[in-house]
């Protein structure tokens, strides 16, 4: 079995690709690549030949305090996901899968791993509501909210497209966002592995021990 390798340039070069709308059909013409896991069906991971730089991102955490992504995840194995708490399917499932897989790790590795959830719907995801939602998933998960333009720019620097939340005809509010989880190495602080929305608990459970060491899954 092999792990697919793709370049950052290939991810960012596509002109017309898709976003995920939680509970709706995918949008068109987003302009940013979405990856749905490795091209090898036997592997969930997509390993990048040229990793992403960690964004210079300072947002507000669930306690209402400023939280600097680079400073507070430096030298730590880190998973980053962009989503929103009112998402009915993809976001809670993704966070739940990571949370369950994390419980299989030794205590030291659990404490070392950083899981960062950045909201794509900051108007509704306040620090309080984001904190309550993540606590039900895993109390150690870090939730960040803040200015939408800042969040969107950080996501796009990682090849992830997000659009402002909008109200549908039925009155529901939908946030369009890429569904990738990006793993950052504790050795280089670079994002070198992508996981798509089809990644299972078993996939994460199998790969997390290697990701925590900064190794290729």
C-alpha angles and dihedrals in degrees: 000000000000135000116236116244122204133170127246088233090059090051095051100038100070114106103199120031139135143270128202119248108198105237096358140078117284116269122239134227096025093146095218129094122252118198120203098196132289120331089234104085090213092061129059093192126088110198115204122225088209111033125216120255114242108256121248092240129162115180138150119277127213092273091057094252128125112265122198111208097201096044098043097045097039110137092002128114102249137189117197126194131175115211144110137254097236091059106121099207129358100046099048091042092051093049091045092052091051092046094051093046091048091058089064091063125094112266093253092054092046090054092048097050118092118205112189123192113192114193120233090195104055094160091069100022101078120177089259098049092041091051093051092049095049093045088064089054101040125328091220094060113110118229122199131190136167142107112009095218090054092049092047092051092050091049093049091051085062094047092257120131122210130175129201114272113264136191117247126216090262091056096255119131117229129193115202113214144152112261101219126128109209120205119210121204120239088215099056104010087230127131103244106155132054129198124193130215092269093065112123135211089256091052092054093042090054096046104037096078089058095042090053089058093045092248129139112262 
